[in-house]
Amino acid sequence: MPDRHAETLEIEGMSCDHCVSAVQSALEGVSGAAVQTVEIGRATVDAGPEATRELLVAAVEDAGFTVTGGQSEPAPQ
């Protein structure tokens, strides 16, 4: 597995700027995660090996939202 990878999360339940802020804060709390973008319905994170997809999903769901999909890709060089 590469050292860093890009995670895109499709997220339900986000409807306003407060939701965007809540998801961003939740993802920023995951060690090794560098949040790239958060918008209503989607977040993209540059993640280190310790920031697994499972941890990112758990952080979003603990903030009260539902992750419905997304993808993992190697981070751009």
C-alpha positions in Angstrom: 0.0 0.0 0.0 1.4 3.5 -0.8 2.4 5.8 2.0 -0.5 8.2 1.2 -3.7 7.7 -0.6 -6.7 9.8 -1.6 -10.1 9.0 -0.1 -13.3 10.4 -1.5 -16.4 10.0 0.7 -19.9 10.4 -0.5 -21.9 11.6 2.5 -25.7 11.9 3.2 -27.3 14.2 5.6 -25.3 17.4 4.8 -27.5 20.3 3.9 -25.7 23.5 5.0 -22.4 25.2 5.7 -22.6 24.1 9.4 -22.7 20.5 8.1 -19.7 21.1 5.9 -17.8 22.5 9.0 -18.8 19.6 11.2 -17.6 17.0 8.6 -14.3 19.0 8.1 -13.7 19.2 11.8 -14.4 15.5 12.2 -12.0 14.5 9.4 -9.3 16.8 10.7 -9.5 14.9 14.0 -8.2 11.7 12.3 -4.5 11.3 12.7 -2.7 11.4 9.3 -5.7 12.9 7.4 -5.2 16.1 5.4 -8.6 17.4 4.3 -8.5 18.6 0.7 -12.2 19.5 0.1 -15.5 19.3 1.9 -18.7 20.3 0.2 -22.3 19.3 0.7 -22.5 15.5 -0.1 -18.7 14.9 -0.5 -15.3 15.1 1.1 -11.8 14.4 -0.3 -8.9 13.6 2.0 -5.2 13.0 1.4 -4.6 10.2 3.9 -1.5 8.7 5.4 -1.3 5.0 6.2 -2.7 5.5 9.7 -5.8 7.3 8.4 -7.7 4.3 7.1 -11.0 4.5 5.3 -12.6 2.9 8.3 -11.4 5.6 10.6 -12.5 8.4 8.2 -15.9 6.8 7.8 -16.2 6.4 11.6 -15.3 10.1 12.2 -18.0 11.3 9.7 -20.6 8.9 11.2 -19.7 9.9 14.7 -20.5 13.5 13.6 -24.0 12.4 12.7 -23.7 11.8 8.9 -23.9 8.7 6.8 -21.2 7.7 4.3 -22.8 6.0 1.4 -19.9 5.4 -0.9 -16.7 6.8 -2.4 -13.4 5.5 -3.5 -9.7 5.1 -2.6 -6.9 5.9 -4.9 -3.1 6.3 -4.6 -2.3 9.9 -3.9 -0.9 11.9 -6.8 2.9 12.2 -6.8 
